[in-house]
């Protein structure tokens, strides 16, 4: 299913055009069963597909214990229980499991996390990369100053947020860790190895953390998306390759996507809880949670998925983490009254529906408290693919764009973002996936400068220090005479750029 991978993460390939992401849809719902409120039916069917579920409980250990007993009676097998947030991950072949367990006393909500059966995981091929060419690398190295890593002249994104100037003051603190919740991180890369936090890394694909050495790395043939993101945040300033926004902080890898590229709810919940309990100061989330981009509160299954991830993000923030997320690459106005999509559920057969984005959320990016990041190109304009929305976008950062639309100044040659990839390599990607880690890096610099600041205080500084960016001229990014998107709001807060462009230099000023 490699052909679907580009729709999971917030990265896009832009050699010949813009790949767009979005997904919407409903899981089928049914009437509640007439089971007693304190227990599930004694006789249950087990002839359905093996699916994964999340069960959200009301507070209290007593409730959790009784719910766990009811889960077993309803034909469920508990994978792991996150009692600290009241979320239980379950596998079941009872086709009525969700409907039955919702009637149990102590259950707040429950739903299937997927529409496709759980299958053994196998490797799949990755998409086409845009690697850094040898000739381009040699020219960049020749132009690098003594203060720059060899390929830094190609990183137009660093001066765009004043990270180059920030590095003259500090590279960030080793006491600060950014958790990359993504496709996994190749910590053997020479630009990542010096800053990688093994103890804070894990594989969360099953919903249960696996700390087997190297489990957080992408397997052969899996996506290098998380490795690229990690390099943007914290590639070491070590005379090798590229430089991260915060090259002195630690980065951890929390793998939450399976080999087919799907980011399911139980994996994402595990990722946030693991990050929260292993010292993450910032989490970066450059993905949407499958199989629904917009999970609707009016659907019983989707409501449960939203609640589980909401609980997990809030838990992480209570533990001190700033959660940063990519806004998406569908060119959608997330503040619109109504949106149309025909690509979900993306793990089985998609359907078409209209959604109200106030009731149906792209998560985790649209959840309360999460920092939502839009992307800009080399000319500082909203990237052609980036989602937007007044009151939805919190801040903007470089995510790259087609070089034909926004060409960088020399010596940079590509309008995309250069960072680390697998096998010690370097490559270009674009997307709000690439914008989000720039903001995560700036947040890490703020935390380095203000080590006692709470997550709320770091976010307040992040927004206050951002460079105001006005809507500007009518947005016709391809110059064909047609307005491509409408920016609403004022200079200090608008739908394209939120509070403005992230500012790394202000982040290191006390």
FISE-35018 format. One record per residue (C-alpha): residue in three letters; y, x negated, z. Coordinates in nm, 4 decimals. Last residue first. Example, Ala and Ser with C-alpha at 12.3 -4.5 7.8 and 13.67 -1.06 7.14 Angstrom:
BEGIN
("ser", (-0.1060, -1.3670, 0.7140))
("ala", (-0.4500, -1.2300, 0.7800))
//
This chain:
BEGIN
("unk", (3.6374, -1.6226, 2.7765))
("unk", (3.6233, -1.6874, 2.4039))
("unk", (3.2716, -1.7136, 2.2611))
("unk", (3.2558, -1.3568, 2.1269))
("unk", (3.6033, -1.3857, 1.9766))
("unk", (3.4608, -1.6420, 1.7373))
("unk", (3.1549, -1.4342, 1.6513))
("unk", (3.3559, -1.1369, 1.5232))
("unk", (3.1637, -0.8306, 1.3990))
("unk", (3.3505, -0.6536, 1.1199))
("unk", (3.5122, -0.3222, 1.2126))
("unk", (3.4867, -0.0562, 1.4830))
("unk", (3.2787, 0.1543, 1.2427))
("unk", (3.2788, -0.0144, 0.9024))
("unk", (3.2147, 0.2571, 0.6447))
("unk", (3.2618, 0.5729, 0.8515))
("unk", (3.5806, 0.4732, 1.0245))
("unk", (3.7261, 0.3304, 1.3440))
("unk", (4.0215, 0.0942, 1.3871))
("unk", (4.1657, 0.1444, 1.0396))
("unk", (4.1298, 0.5215, 1.0389))
("unk", (3.8539, 0.7659, 0.9518))
("unk", (3.6598, 0.8806, 0.6477))
("unk", (3.5209, 0.6602, 0.3707))
("unk", (3.4049, 0.8475, 0.0623))
("unk", (3.1193, 0.7111, -0.1474))
("unk", (3.0488, 0.6172, -0.5103))
("unk", (3.3785, 0.7261, -0.6657))
("unk", (3.3240, 0.7233, -1.0429))
("unk", (3.5339, 0.5016, -1.2712))
("unk", (3.2452, 0.2720, -1.3647))
("unk", (3.3643, -0.0141, -1.1468))
("unk", (3.0311, -0.0772, -0.9753))
("unk", (3.1655, -0.0477, -0.6200))
("unk", (3.3949, 0.2477, -0.6810))
("unk", (3.5165, 0.3151, -0.3263))
("unk", (3.8689, 0.4567, -0.3259))
("unk", (4.0960, 0.1776, -0.1990))
("unk", (4.0729, 0.0561, 0.1601))
("unk", (3.8679, 0.2111, 0.4376))
("unk", (4.0335, -0.0135, 0.6942))
("unk", (3.8568, -0.2990, 0.8692))
("unk", (3.9513, -0.3771, 1.2275))
("unk", (3.8002, -0.7097, 1.3321))
("unk", (3.5412, -0.6556, 1.6037))
("unk", (3.6412, -0.7812, 1.9490))
("unk", (3.6681, -0.4380, 2.1099))
("unk", (3.3366, -0.3236, 1.9591))
("unk", (3.1312, -0.6206, 2.0764))
("unk", (3.3183, -0.6302, 2.4070))
("unk", (3.2192, -0.2699, 2.4823))
("unk", (2.8621, -0.3417, 2.3736))
("unk", (2.8392, -0.6394, 2.6098))
("unk", (2.9814, -0.4259, 2.8930))
("unk", (2.7242, -0.1514, 2.8341))
("unk", (2.4417, -0.4048, 2.8321))
("unk", (2.5691, -0.5440, 3.1603))
("unk", (2.7748, -0.8624, 3.1749))
("unk", (2.6570, -1.1310, 3.4168))
("unk", (2.6059, -1.3964, 3.1499))
("unk", (2.9518, -1.3485, 2.9950))
("unk", (2.9788, -1.6267, 2.7352))
("unk", (2.6066, -1.6301, 2.6602))
("unk", (2.6018, -1.2500, 2.6622))
("unk", (2.8855, -1.2488, 2.4079))
("unk", (2.6967, -1.5052, 2.1972))
("unk", (2.3859, -1.2872, 2.2104))
("unk", (2.5919, -0.9864, 2.0990))
("unk", (2.7134, -1.1953, 1.8041))
("unk", (2.3539, -1.2772, 1.7130))
("unk", (2.2504, -0.9117, 1.7350))
("unk", (2.5454, -0.8277, 1.5105))
("unk", (2.4292, -1.0765, 1.2486))
("unk", (2.0754, -0.9486, 1.3033))
("unk", (2.1851, -0.5954, 1.1997))
("unk", (2.3424, -0.7002, 0.8708))
("unk", (2.0204, -0.8433, 0.7224))
("unk", (1.8185, -0.5277, 0.7768))
("unk", (2.1260, -0.3412, 0.6462))
("unk", (1.9974, -0.4846, 0.3233))
("unk", (1.9790, -0.8027, 0.1224))
("unk", (1.7280, -1.0878, 0.1013))
("unk", (1.7421, -1.4501, -0.0071))
("unk", (1.4851, -1.7173, 0.0690))
("unk", (1.4013, -2.0255, 0.2693))
("unk", (1.0648, -2.1912, 0.3305))
("unk", (0.8743, -2.3332, 0.6244))
("unk", (0.5573, -2.1512, 0.5302))
("unk", (0.7142, -1.8072, 0.5632))
("unk", (1.0832, -1.7233, 0.5287))
("unk", (1.4067, -1.8491, 0.6875))
("unk", (1.7500, -1.7291, 0.5800))
("unk", (1.9867, -1.6788, 0.2874))
("unk", (2.1698, -1.3457, 0.2643))
("unk", (2.2467, -1.2009, -0.0801))
("unk", (2.5606, -1.2404, -0.2900))
("unk", (2.4141, -1.5571, -0.4378))
("unk", (2.5961, -1.8721, -0.5505))
("unk", (2.7637, -2.0124, -0.2406))
("unk", (2.9694, -2.3243, -0.3258))
("unk", (3.1734, -2.1335, -0.4252))
("unk", (3.3144, -1.7947, -0.3294))
("unk", (3.0721, -1.5058, -0.3050))
("unk", (3.0206, -1.2446, -0.5763))
("unk", (3.0365, -0.8807, -0.4700))
("unk", (2.9248, -0.6312, -0.7349))
("unk", (2.7423, -0.8558, -0.9832))
("unk", (2.6123, -1.0637, -0.6914))
("unk", (2.4310, -0.7512, -0.5753))
("unk", (2.5000, -0.7049, -0.2082))
("unk", (2.4593, -0.8926, 0.1181))
("unk", (2.4036, -0.7684, 0.4719))
("unk", (2.7213, -0.9086, 0.6229))
("unk", (2.8329, -0.7178, 0.9337))
("unk", (2.9596, -0.3737, 1.0323))
("unk", (3.0124, -0.1835, 1.3586))
("unk", (2.9406, 0.1524, 1.5219))
("unk", (2.8388, 0.3641, 1.2230))
("unk", (2.7675, 0.7245, 1.3257))
("unk", (3.1110, 0.8663, 1.4121))
("unk", (3.2177, 0.8567, 1.0491))
("unk", (2.9102, 0.7977, 0.8355))
("unk", (2.7601, 0.5143, 0.6328))
("unk", (2.4349, 0.4128, 0.4697))
("unk", (2.4457, 0.0844, 0.2824))
("unk", (2.3314, 0.0565, -0.0793))
("unk", (2.6548, -0.0612, -0.2465))
("unk", (2.7448, -0.2880, 0.0446))
("unk", (3.0617, -0.1845, 0.2224))
("unk", (3.3324, -0.4258, 0.1155))
("unk", (3.3915, -0.7700, 0.2685))
("unk", (3.3929, -0.9543, -0.0636))
("unk", (3.0560, -1.1190, 0.0080))
("unk", (2.8924, -0.7864, 0.0835))
("unk", (2.8994, -0.5535, 0.3825))
("unk", (2.6225, -0.3744, 0.5715))
("unk", (2.6343, -0.0950, 0.8289))
("unk", (2.5183, -0.1425, 1.1889))
("unk", (2.4273, 0.1223, 1.4473))
("unk", (2.4357, -0.0025, 1.8092))
("unk", (2.1848, 0.2131, 2.0023))
("unk", (2.3292, 0.4042, 2.2999))
("unk", (2.2193, 0.7477, 2.1829))
("unk", (1.9583, 0.7377, 1.9041))
("unk", (2.0774, 0.7177, 1.5436))
("unk", (1.9297, 0.3710, 1.4685))
("unk", (1.5959, 0.4253, 1.6466))
("unk", (1.5426, 0.6578, 1.4705))
("unk", (1.6875, 0.8439, 1.1751))
("unk", (1.7651, 1.1722, 1.3447))
("unk", (1.7116, 1.5362, 1.2519))
("unk", (1.9261, 1.7784, 1.4533))
("unk", (2.2697, 1.6300, 1.3869))
("unk", (2.1414, 1.4932, 1.0571))
("unk", (2.0868, 1.8490, 0.9282))
("unk", (1.7941, 1.8262, 0.6905))
("unk", (1.7079, 1.9654, 0.3478))
("unk", (1.3461, 1.9357, 0.2449))
("unk", (1.1181, 1.7805, -0.0128))
("unk", (0.7580, 1.6866, 0.0580))
("unk", (0.5784, 1.3520, 0.0596))
("unk", (0.1974, 1.3297, 0.0518))
("unk", (0.0417, 1.0746, 0.2890))
("unk", (0.1909, 0.7729, 0.4722))
("unk", (0.5474, 0.8362, 0.3576))
("unk", (0.5818, 1.1758, 0.5163))
("unk", (0.8274, 1.1795, 0.3540))
("unk", (0.9925, 1.0818, 0.0243))
("unk", (1.1750, 1.3921, -0.0982))
("unk", (1.5154, 1.3656, 0.0610))
("unk", (1.8183, 1.5879, 0.0873))
("unk", (2.0985, 1.5651, 0.3422))
("unk", (2.3146, 1.8317, 0.5051))
("unk", (2.6357, 1.8530, 0.7050))
("unk", (2.7166, 1.4902, 0.6295))
("unk", (2.7666, 1.2367, 0.9107))
("unk", (2.4782, 1.0182, 0.7919))
("unk", (2.6543, 0.9757, 0.4580))
("unk", (2.3646, 0.8337, 0.2586))
("unk", (2.3707, 0.5226, 0.0355))
("unk", (1.9961, 0.4946, 0.1070))
("unk", (1.9867, 0.1474, 0.2621))
("unk", (1.9616, 0.2137, 0.6340))
("unk", (2.1834, 0.1893, 0.9446))
("unk", (2.0196, -0.1228, 1.0890))
("unk", (1.9705, -0.1329, 1.4655))
("unk", (2.1001, -0.3176, 1.7723))
("unk", (1.9679, -0.2447, 2.1231))
("unk", (2.1611, -0.4262, 2.3972))
("unk", (1.9114, -0.5162, 2.6693))
("unk", (1.9871, -0.5074, 3.0416))
("unk", (1.6841, -0.3383, 3.1988))
("unk", (1.8631, -0.0050, 3.1764))
("unk", (1.9072, -0.0779, 2.8057))
("unk", (1.5351, -0.1347, 2.7595))
("unk", (1.4539, 0.1867, 2.9451))
("unk", (1.7007, 0.3783, 2.7293))
("unk", (1.5362, 0.2433, 2.4164))
("unk", (1.1880, 0.3391, 2.5414))
("unk", (1.2847, 0.6901, 2.6494))
("unk", (1.4496, 0.7496, 2.3121))
("unk", (1.1381, 0.6163, 2.1385))
("unk", (0.9156, 0.8669, 2.3179))
("unk", (1.1589, 1.1569, 2.2816))
("unk", (1.1997, 1.1078, 1.9089))
("unk", (0.8237, 1.1002, 1.8602))
("unk", (0.7840, 1.4165, 2.0669))
("unk", (1.0471, 1.6016, 1.8632))
("unk", (0.8641, 1.4987, 1.5462))
("unk", (0.5454, 1.6683, 1.6588))
("unk", (0.7069, 1.9889, 1.7828))
("unk", (0.9469, 2.0264, 1.4885))
("unk", (1.2956, 2.1570, 1.5714))
("unk", (1.4035, 1.8182, 1.7108))
("unk", (1.3656, 1.6779, 1.3615))
("unk", (1.2612, 1.3210, 1.2837))
("unk", (1.4686, 1.1859, 0.9947))
("unk", (1.3079, 0.8738, 0.8514))
("unk", (0.9643, 1.0218, 0.9076))
("unk", (0.6359, 0.8294, 0.8663))
("unk", (0.7378, 0.5919, 1.0093))
("unk", (1.0056, 0.4556, 1.2408))
("unk", (1.2969, 0.2966, 1.0595))
("unk", (1.3443, -0.0757, 1.0282))
("unk", (1.5799, -0.3620, 1.1161))
("unk", (1.5633, -0.3306, 1.4953))
("unk", (1.7120, -0.6254, 1.6834))
("unk", (1.6798, -0.6321, 2.0615))
("unk", (1.9321, -0.8051, 2.2868))
("unk", (1.9117, -0.9471, 2.6396))
("unk", (1.5328, -0.9571, 2.6320))
("unk", (1.3848, -1.0643, 2.9657))
("unk", (1.0194, -0.9826, 2.9321))
("unk", (1.0061, -0.6317, 3.0748))
("unk", (1.2624, -0.4814, 2.8412))
("unk", (1.1165, -0.6554, 2.5361))
("unk", (0.7679, -0.5223, 2.6172))
("unk", (0.9040, -0.1718, 2.6701))
("unk", (1.0965, -0.1833, 2.3430))
("unk", (0.8040, -0.3145, 2.1411))
("unk", (0.5465, -0.0805, 2.2975))
("unk", (0.7634, 0.2174, 2.2043))
("unk", (0.7930, 0.0803, 1.8497))
("unk", (0.4171, 0.0390, 1.8179))
("unk", (0.3494, 0.3912, 1.9495))
("unk", (0.6060, 0.5319, 1.7072))
("unk", (0.4610, 0.3813, 1.3895))
("unk", (0.6210, 0.1056, 1.1829))
("unk", (0.4197, 0.0968, 0.8599))
("unk", (0.4077, -0.2173, 0.6445))
("unk", (0.0485, -0.1885, 0.5235))
("unk", (-0.0431, -0.4848, 0.7440))
("unk", (0.0792, -0.2961, 1.0529))
("unk", (0.4372, -0.3144, 1.1715))
("unk", (0.5323, -0.3664, 1.5366))
("unk", (0.5279, -0.7447, 1.5854))
("unk", (0.7458, -0.8572, 1.8737))
("unk", (0.8844, -1.2033, 1.8014))
("unk", (1.1109, -1.3799, 2.0468))
("unk", (1.4419, -1.5606, 1.9933))
("unk", (1.6183, -1.8002, 2.2265))
("unk", (1.9867, -1.8860, 2.2025))
("unk", (2.1476, -2.2060, 2.0709))
("unk", (2.1704, -2.1191, 1.7022))
("unk", (2.3661, -1.7955, 1.7611))
("unk", (2.4654, -1.6872, 1.4095))
("unk", (2.1752, -1.8897, 1.2728))
("unk", (2.1978, -2.2084, 1.0702))
("unk", (1.9972, -2.2948, 0.7585))
("unk", (1.7739, -2.5820, 0.6463))
("unk", (1.7228, -2.8745, 0.8828))
("unk", (1.9937, -3.0799, 1.0551))
("unk", (1.9146, -2.9155, 1.3864))
("unk", (2.1421, -2.6168, 1.4220))
("unk", (1.8499, -2.3928, 1.5131))
("unk", (1.7877, -2.0675, 1.3292))
("unk", (1.8912, -1.8052, 1.5871))
("unk", (1.9951, -1.4668, 1.4547))
("unk", (1.9775, -1.5117, 1.0785))
("unk", (1.6535, -1.7039, 1.1218))
("unk", (1.4947, -1.4226, 1.3221))
("unk", (1.5768, -1.1684, 1.0487))
("unk", (1.4069, -1.3811, 0.7812))
("unk", (1.0987, -1.4213, 1.0013))
("unk", (1.0937, -1.0464, 1.0651))
("unk", (1.0933, -0.9710, 0.6909))
("unk", (0.8179, -1.2219, 0.6083))
("unk", (0.5855, -0.9351, 0.5131))
("unk", (0.2092, -0.9748, 0.5314))
("unk", (-0.0017, -1.1681, 0.2809))
("unk", (-0.1445, -1.4108, 0.5342))
("unk", (-0.0874, -1.2679, 0.8805))
("unk", (0.2644, -1.2228, 1.0147))
("unk", (0.3036, -1.3961, 1.3518))
("unk", (0.3138, -1.2106, 1.6855))
("unk", (-0.0591, -1.2645, 1.7417))
("unk", (0.0035, -1.6399, 1.7398))
("unk", (-0.1543, -1.6978, 2.0799))
("unk", (-0.3218, -1.3733, 2.1937))
("unk", (-0.0490, -1.1762, 2.3673))
("unk", (-0.1550, -0.8300, 2.2500))
("unk", (0.0674, -0.5461, 2.3672))
("unk", (-0.0706, -0.1909, 2.3410))
("unk", (0.0779, 0.0463, 2.0837))
("unk", (-0.1744, -0.0737, 1.8275))
("unk", (0.0883, -0.2816, 1.6416))
("unk", (0.2441, -0.4284, 1.9564))
("unk", (0.1807, -0.7992, 1.8908))
("unk", (0.3582, -1.0116, 2.1504))
("unk", (0.6448, -1.2502, 2.2230))
("unk", (0.8448, -1.3076, 2.5439))
("unk", (0.6254, -1.5963, 2.6638))
("unk", (0.6425, -1.7655, 2.3245))
("unk", (1.0227, -1.7888, 2.3240))
("unk", (1.1200, -1.9558, 1.9961))
("unk", (1.4338, -2.1677, 1.9848))
("unk", (1.2997, -2.5058, 1.8723))
("unk", (1.0297, -2.3429, 1.6533))
("unk", (1.2715, -2.1363, 1.4457))
("unk", (1.4245, -2.3872, 1.2030))
("unk", (1.0985, -2.5820, 1.1704))
("unk", (0.9023, -2.2619, 1.0921))
("unk", (0.6012, -2.2501, 1.3247))
("unk", (0.7434, -1.9420, 1.4996))
("unk", (0.6540, -1.7238, 1.2040))
("unk", (0.7941, -1.3952, 1.3333))
("unk", (0.6333, -1.0519, 1.3163))
("unk", (0.7010, -0.7449, 1.1055))
("unk", (0.9852, -0.6304, 1.3334))
("unk", (1.1128, -0.6101, 1.6889))
("unk", (1.3065, -0.9384, 1.7010))
("unk", (1.3809, -0.9877, 2.0714))
("unk", (1.7003, -1.1844, 2.1365))
("unk", (1.6863, -1.4123, 2.4399))
("unk", (1.9749, -1.5597, 2.6404))
("unk", (1.9111, -1.8425, 2.8894))
("unk", (1.9178, -2.0978, 2.6083))
("unk", (2.2892, -2.0199, 2.5855))
("unk", (2.4973, -1.9991, 2.2687))
("unk", (2.5926, -2.2502, 2.0029))
("unk", (2.9282, -2.3174, 2.1643))
("unk", (3.2887, -2.4032, 2.0789))
("unk", (3.2548, -2.5540, 1.7305))
("unk", (2.9782, -2.2993, 1.6695))
("unk", (3.2340, -2.0185, 1.6999))
("unk", (3.4228, -2.1607, 1.4034))
("unk", (3.1146, -2.1410, 1.1811))
("unk", (3.0376, -1.7957, 1.3216))
("unk", (3.3700, -1.6658, 1.1961))
("unk", (3.2128, -1.3316, 1.0870))
("unk", (3.2629, -1.3953, 0.7141))
("unk", (3.2403, -1.7689, 0.7908))
("unk", (2.8669, -1.7204, 0.8612))
("unk", (2.7942, -1.4757, 0.5769))
("unk", (2.8867, -1.7259, 0.3053))
("unk", (2.5635, -1.9075, 0.3880))
("unk", (2.5240, -2.1266, 0.0792))
("unk", (2.7254, -2.4120, 0.2357))
("unk", (2.4826, -2.3863, 0.5327))
("unk", (2.1910, -2.5179, 0.3287))
("unk", (2.1918, -2.8727, 0.4653))
("unk", (2.2962, -2.7912, 0.8249))
("unk", (2.6685, -2.8328, 0.8740))
("unk", (2.8777, -3.0486, 1.1053))
("unk", (2.8430, -3.3627, 0.8913))
("unk", (2.9603, -3.1616, 0.5934))
("unk", (2.7262, -2.9973, 0.3448))
("unk", (2.8176, -3.0415, -0.0237))
("unk", (2.5245, -3.2649, -0.1147))
("unk", (2.2849, -3.0372, 0.0750))
("unk", (2.4093, -2.7380, -0.1231))
("unk", (2.3537, -2.9143, -0.4547))
("unk", (1.9995, -3.0117, -0.3527))
("unk", (1.9148, -2.6594, -0.2379))
("unk", (2.0405, -2.5094, -0.5642))
("unk", (1.8269, -2.7519, -0.7624))
("unk", (1.5203, -2.6772, -0.5486))
("unk", (1.5585, -2.3007, -0.5747))
("unk", (1.5887, -2.0866, -0.2623))
("unk", (1.3280, -1.8185, -0.2958))
("unk", (1.3945, -1.4651, -0.4197))
("unk", (1.0770, -1.2991, -0.2976))
("unk", (0.8588, -1.0495, -0.4814))
("unk", (0.6809, -0.8062, -0.2521))
("unk", (0.4047, -0.8966, -0.0125))
("unk", (0.0370, -0.8553, -0.0848))
("unk", (-0.1819, -0.6586, 0.1513))
("unk", (-0.3991, -0.7606, 0.4452))
("unk", (-0.6383, -0.5114, 0.5977))
("unk", (-0.6193, -0.2904, 0.9052))
("unk", (-0.9090, -0.0594, 0.9784))
("unk", (-0.7948, 0.2997, 0.9318))
("unk", (-0.6145, 0.5480, 1.1557))
("unk", (-0.5899, 0.8758, 0.9677))
("unk", (-0.2735, 0.9527, 0.7690))
("unk", (-0.0183, 1.2031, 0.9026))
("unk", (0.1256, 0.9731, 1.1663))
("unk", (0.2629, 0.9702, 1.5217))
("unk", (0.0969, 1.2961, 1.6152))
("unk", (0.2902, 1.4887, 1.8783))
("unk", (0.3393, 1.5648, 2.2444))
("unk", (0.6200, 1.7059, 2.4566))
("unk", (0.7191, 1.7539, 2.8204))
("unk", (0.3657, 1.7601, 2.9584))
("unk", (0.3459, 1.8139, 3.3362))
("unk", (0.1456, 2.1358, 3.3174))
("unk", (-0.0699, 2.1335, 3.0051))
("unk", (0.0336, 2.3635, 2.7207))
("unk", (0.1482, 2.0720, 2.5027))
("unk", (-0.2031, 1.9230, 2.5330))
("unk", (-0.3548, 2.2055, 2.3313))
("unk", (-0.1111, 2.1979, 2.0406))
("unk", (-0.1297, 1.8185, 2.0195))
("unk", (-0.5101, 1.8055, 2.0319))
("unk", (-0.5725, 2.0827, 1.7803))
("unk", (-0.7370, 1.8607, 1.5173))
("unk", (-0.9458, 1.6961, 1.7928))
("unk", (-1.0176, 1.3516, 1.6507))
("unk", (-0.8062, 1.1825, 1.9180))
("unk", (-0.6228, 0.8591, 1.9952))
("unk", (-0.3642, 0.8559, 2.2744))
("unk", (-0.0490, 0.6656, 2.3706))
("unk", (0.1011, 0.7926, 2.6973))
("unk", (0.4761, 0.7960, 2.7618))
("unk", (0.6244, 0.8619, 3.1068))
("unk", (0.8852, 0.5851, 3.0964))
("unk", (0.7502, 0.3561, 3.3713))
("unk", (0.4083, 0.5172, 3.3273))
("unk", (0.3625, 0.3509, 2.9902))
("unk", (0.0025, 0.4623, 2.9504))
("unk", (-0.2214, 0.2754, 2.7092))
("unk", (-0.4904, 0.3600, 2.4544))
("unk", (-0.5937, 0.6862, 2.6226))
("unk", (-0.8800, 0.8568, 2.4434))
("unk", (-0.8270, 1.2248, 2.3710))
("unk", (-1.0840, 1.4994, 2.3402))
("unk", (-0.8892, 1.7682, 2.5228))
("unk", (-1.0743, 1.6994, 2.8467))
("unk", (-0.9649, 1.3348, 2.8243))
("unk", (-0.6023, 1.4345, 2.7783))
("unk", (-0.6281, 1.6804, 3.0673))
("unk", (-0.7319, 1.4014, 3.3031))
("unk", (-0.4375, 1.1914, 3.1856))
("unk", (-0.2056, 1.4870, 3.2377))
("unk", (-0.3254, 1.5246, 3.5953))
("unk", (-0.2560, 1.1586, 3.6677))
("unk", (0.0860, 1.1630, 3.5026))
("unk", (0.1928, 1.4738, 3.6935))
("unk", (0.1031, 1.3138, 4.0243))
("unk", (0.2819, 0.9932, 3.9247))
("unk", (0.6112, 1.1798, 3.8912))
("unk", (0.8462, 1.2649, 3.6084))
("unk", (0.7591, 1.4973, 3.3201))
("unk", (0.5156, 1.3558, 3.0691))
("unk", (0.5507, 1.2515, 2.7073))
("unk", (0.2284, 1.2407, 2.5071))
("unk", (0.2266, 1.0176, 2.2005))
("unk", (-0.0469, 1.0648, 1.9445))
("unk", (-0.2660, 0.8581, 1.7108))
("unk", (-0.4972, 1.0258, 1.4638))
("unk", (-0.8709, 1.0124, 1.3927))
("unk", (-0.9248, 1.2840, 1.1339))
("unk", (-1.0714, 1.6131, 1.2585))
("unk", (-1.4299, 1.6912, 1.3560))
("unk", (-1.3901, 1.6457, 1.7310))
("unk", (-1.3408, 2.0080, 1.8340))
("unk", (-1.2828, 2.0928, 2.1972))
("unk", (-1.4658, 2.2874, 2.4652))
("unk", (-1.3227, 2.2500, 2.8176))
("unk", (-0.9755, 2.3672, 2.7164))
("unk", (-0.6894, 2.1547, 2.8518))
("unk", (-0.5783, 2.1718, 3.2143))
("unk", (-0.2883, 2.2704, 3.4354))
("unk", (-0.1189, 2.5278, 3.2170))
("unk", (-0.4346, 2.7176, 3.1298))
("unk", (-0.5108, 2.7168, 2.7570))
("unk", (-0.3653, 2.9956, 2.5409))
("unk", (-0.2908, 2.7720, 2.2477))
("unk", (0.0596, 2.7124, 2.1230))
("unk", (0.1347, 2.8390, 1.7744))
("unk", (0.1214, 2.5905, 1.4930))
("unk", (0.3145, 2.3102, 1.3362))
("unk", (0.2727, 2.1234, 1.0114))
("unk", (0.4444, 1.7863, 1.0025))
("unk", (0.7780, 1.8064, 0.8385))
("unk", (0.9661, 1.5786, 0.6019))
("unk", (1.2201, 1.3075, 0.5427))
("unk", (1.2261, 0.9542, 0.4173))
("unk", (1.4887, 0.7120, 0.3035))
("unk", (1.5200, 0.3713, 0.1440))
("unk", (1.6845, 0.2529, -0.1761))
("unk", (1.6014, -0.0430, -0.3964))
("unk", (1.9135, -0.1702, -0.5696))
("unk", (1.8900, -0.3276, -0.9086))
("unk", (1.7820, -0.6317, -1.1060))
("unk", (1.7541, -0.9150, -0.8515))
("unk", (1.8455, -0.6937, -0.5553))
("unk", (1.5458, -0.6617, -0.3264))
("unk", (1.6051, -0.4475, -0.0204))
("unk", (1.5759, -0.5002, 0.3519))
("unk", (1.5933, -0.2169, 0.6054))
("unk", (1.2210, -0.2166, 0.6639))
("unk", (0.9738, 0.0574, 0.5878))
("unk", (1.0744, 0.1633, 0.2365))
("unk", (1.0296, -0.1835, 0.0904))
("unk", (0.6679, -0.1745, 0.2109))
("unk", (0.5597, 0.1190, 0.0002))
("unk", (0.4340, -0.0797, -0.2995))
("unk", (0.2302, -0.2930, -0.0608))
("unk", (0.0000, 0.0000, 0.0000))
//
